[in-house]
Amino acid sequence: MKKLLLSAIAASLLLSTGSVAKEQAAKNATVGEVNKIAIANAKEDARDHQAKLVKEAIESLKYAQDAVIALEHKENKRATDSLEKALGKLEVILAAKNAPKLLPIDNIIRVQEFVGTADDVDKAVKTVKELLDDGKVQEARALMIPLVSEIDMTVVNLPLASYPDALKLAAKYIHDGQPDKAKEVLYIALSTFTQVTHIVPIPLLESTDLIAAAQRVAKENKEQALKYLDAASDALDVAEKLGYVSESATTYKVLHDQIKAVKKEIKGKNKAEKLFEELAAKLKEFKSKIVSEKK
């Protein structure tokens, strides 16, 4: 359930950016401007595709927290009432035939952008290796921190398999005159969430938009189209050197070869429409299978 939920969000973001962009770069836009628009569109798409939060789960948590506060003040009756309300908020969900195992209660979006070229990545990695060889671990660590370029989309989930049972157990302990045990159970229940993050590599989004920009101007401005394709190739290099991998049969080498083929056609008879379509399709498939889940 975790994987399906987050995968749907990540896939929709990866596949929509560039193909159905909310803003399109002008035909005379610089590479930097194209990249800036690509990231802005990706952020907007991330917000649009956030998981729908379950209101009942959030309200149930509030009541459970109130139960803990009540127990701290030795108000056992109030604690019991709050637990009943907490369980009541989940009744409809629990009664459903295909009740979900996880209920989204929070969305978090974090953007970390690496500003630099593939050569910059190589230089940084080389320096890191030298520092590690010299035993300067913390200095190496500081240089490693910026080596990331991604949009992280995190969904925090309430585990429906264990949370309601914990509330019932806490209520039982209160009934049996063991409020301290009830508090222990609630503390655990209120700290046990499932958090899954999906990573969308920014260089792949930039490459997608740069290729789309090149396709738009290829007929009227060969030089500009070639600049976009060079930048798209460098963005792929950045993604690869930063360690973003895909389970696709398409490889970074295949994508680079496709870009070279498009560039060759633009320099020649410039009948690159079909090649552009093939390149876009391969990159789309490559992105759809990006290895991106982390817990």
Residue pairs with C-beta under 8 A, 6 or more apart in sequence:
1 100
1 101
1 102
2 102
2 157
2 194
2 196
3 196
3 293
5 51
5 102
5 104
5 155
5 157
5 196
6 51
6 153
6 155
6 196
6 197
6 198
6 293
7 198
7 293
9 49
9 50
9 51
9 153
9 155
9 198
10 153
10 198
10 199
10 200
10 290
10 292
11 288
12 45
12 49
13 42
13 45
13 46
13 49
13 151
13 153
13 200
14 200
14 204
14 205
14 287
14 288
14 290
15 284
15 287
15 288
16 45
17 38
17 41
17 42
17 45
17 205
17 208
17 209
18 38
18 41
18 205
18 208
18 209
18 211
18 212
19 208
19 212
19 280
19 284
21 37
21 38
21 41
21 209
21 212
22 41
22 44
22 45
23 37
23 40
23 41
24 37
25 33
25 34
25 37
25 209
25 213
26 33
27 213
27 216
27 217
27 220
27 221
27 224
28 224
29 37
29 213
31 210
31 227
31 228
31 231
34 206
34 209
34 210
34 213
34 228
34 231
35 206
35 209
35 210
35 231
35 235
37 209
38 202
38 205
38 206
38 208
38 209
38 210
39 111
39 113
39 202
39 205
39 206
41 205
41 209
42 151
42 200
42 202
42 205
43 109
43 111
43 151
46 109
46 151
46 153
46 200
47 109
49 153
50 107
50 109
50 153
50 155
51 104
51 107
51 155
52 104
53 104
53 105
53 106
53 107
54 93
54 103
54 104
54 105
54 158
56 89
56 90
56 92
56 93
56 103
57 89
57 90
57 93
57 103
57 104
57 105
57 158
58 105
59 89
60 86
60 87
60 89
60 90
60 158
60 163
61 86
61 105
61 158
61 190
63 82
63 83
63 85
63 86
63 89
64 82
64 83
64 86
64 167
64 186
64 189
64 190
65 190
66 78
66 82
67 78
67 79
67 80
67 82
67 83
67 86
67 170
67 186
68 79
68 183
68 186
68 187
68 190
70 76
70 78
70 79
70 82
71 79
71 174
71 179
71 182
71 183
71 186
72 183
74 179
76 174
76 179
79 174
79 179
79 182
80 171
80 174
80 175
83 167
83 170
83 171
83 174
84 171
86 167
87 164
87 167
87 168
90 160
90 163
90 164
93 99
93 100
93 103
93 160
94 160
94 164
99 160
100 160
101 159
101 160
101 161
102 157
102 158
102 159
102 160
102 194
103 157
103 158
103 160
104 155
104 156
104 157
104 158
105 156
105 157
105 158
105 193
106 155
106 156
107 153
107 154
107 155
107 156
108 152
108 153
108 154
108 155
108 156
109 151
109 152
109 153
109 154
110 151
110 152
110 154
111 150
111 151
111 152
111 202
112 148
112 149
112 150
112 152
113 149
113 202
114 121
114 146
114 147
114 148
114 149
114 202
114 203
114 238
114 242
116 124
116 238
117 234
117 237
117 238
118 234
118 237
118 238
118 240
118 241
121 147
121 237
121 238
121 241
121 242
122 241
124 143
124 146
124 147
125 147
125 241
127 140
127 143
128 140
128 143
128 144
129 140
131 137
131 139
131 140
131 143
132 140
147 242
148 242
149 201
149 202
149 203
149 238
149 239
149 242
150 199
150 200
150 201
150 202
150 244
151 199
151 200
151 202
151 205
152 197
152 198
152 199
152 200
153 197
153 198
153 199
153 200
154 195
154 196
154 197
154 198
155 195
155 196
156 193
156 194
156 195
157 193
157 194
157 195
157 196
158 193
158 194
159 192
159 193
159 194
162 189
162 192
163 189
163 192
166 185
166 186
166 188
166 189
166 192
167 186
167 189
169 185
170 182
170 183
170 185
170 186
170 189
171 182
173 179
173 181
173 182
173 185
174 182
194 295
195 295
196 293
196 294
196 295
197 293
197 294
197 295
198 292
198 293
198 294
199 244
199 290
199 292
199 293
199 294
200 290
200 292
201 239
201 242
201 244
201 290
201 292
203 235
203 236
203 238
203 239
203 242
203 244
204 235
204 236
204 239
204 244
204 283
204 286
204 287
204 290
206 231
206 232
206 235
207 232
207 233
207 235
207 236
207 239
207 255
207 283
208 280
208 283
208 284
208 287
210 228
210 229
210 231
210 232
210 235
211 228
211 229
211 232
211 259
211 276
211 279
211 280
211 283
212 280
213 228
214 224
214 225
214 226
214 228
214 229
214 232
214 262
214 276
215 225
215 272
215 273
215 276
215 280
217 224
217 225
217 228
218 225
218 266
218 270
218 272
218 276
219 270
222 266
222 267
222 270
225 266
226 263
226 266
226 267
229 259
229 262
229 263
229 266
232 259
233 256
233 259
236 252
236 255
236 256
236 259
237 252
239 252
240 252
244 290
244 291
245 290
245 291
246 286
246 287
246 289
246 290
246 291
247 289
247 290
247 291
248 285
248 286
248 288
248 289
250 282
250 283
250 285
250 286
254 282
255 279
255 282
255 283
255 286
258 275
258 278
258 279
258 282
259 279
261 275
262 272
262 275
262 276
262 279
265 271
265 272
265 275
266 272
